[in-house]
Every structure is written in C-alpha cells, then in structure tokens.
C-alpha cells in the first residue's frame, strides 16, 4: 500500500478519492452541471458529460416517484 507524506494529516472526505479527484457517483444532475461549469480540464469535462448522459433516465424516475398524486 502506498503511503503519502500527508496521509496522516489528510481529512477523510467521501466525495474525494485518495488522490484528491472528485467522485462523480454520488452527485445529482444539478450538482454535475455546476461542476461542469467550473471545470477547466477537457478530460474532466468529458467524464462529467458522460455521467450526466447516464443520469436522466434515473433522475426522471426519481422525480416521478416524488410527485404527489391527488
């Protein structure tokens, strides 16, 4: 296992990987859109766009389940 110099001082954050990159899995579509606007790296933007493309079907089902019926 690799041990870094600052590993002892690093705070645990579930939204970041060990190397400091953002985990895209737990973010919803609006959060991904905000992250896409802030991102400047083409490789990172491509990953975010791919995650947004995968999300709409799941997001639409969740919104239908949350709407109250009368």
DACOR-V317571 format. One record per backbone hydrogen bond with DSSP energy under -0.5 kcal/mol. CO is the residue of the C=O (numbers start at 1). NH is the residue of the N-H. If there is no record, write none. Layout:
CO|NH ; CO|NH
//
This chain:
2|4 ; 4|7 ; 6|10 ; 13|16 ; 15|23 ; 17|20 ; 21|17 ; 22|24 ; 24|27 ; 28|32 ; 29|33 ; 30|34 ; 31|35 ; 32|36 ; 33|37 ; 34|38 ; 35|39 ; 41|45 ; 42|46 ; 43|47 ; 44|48 ; 45|49 ; 46|50 ; 47|51 ; 48|52 ; 49|53 ; 50|54 ; 51|55 ; 52|56 ; 55|58 ; 55|59 ; 56|60 ; 57|61 ; 58|62 ; 59|63 ; 60|64 ; 61|65 ; 62|66 ; 63|67
//
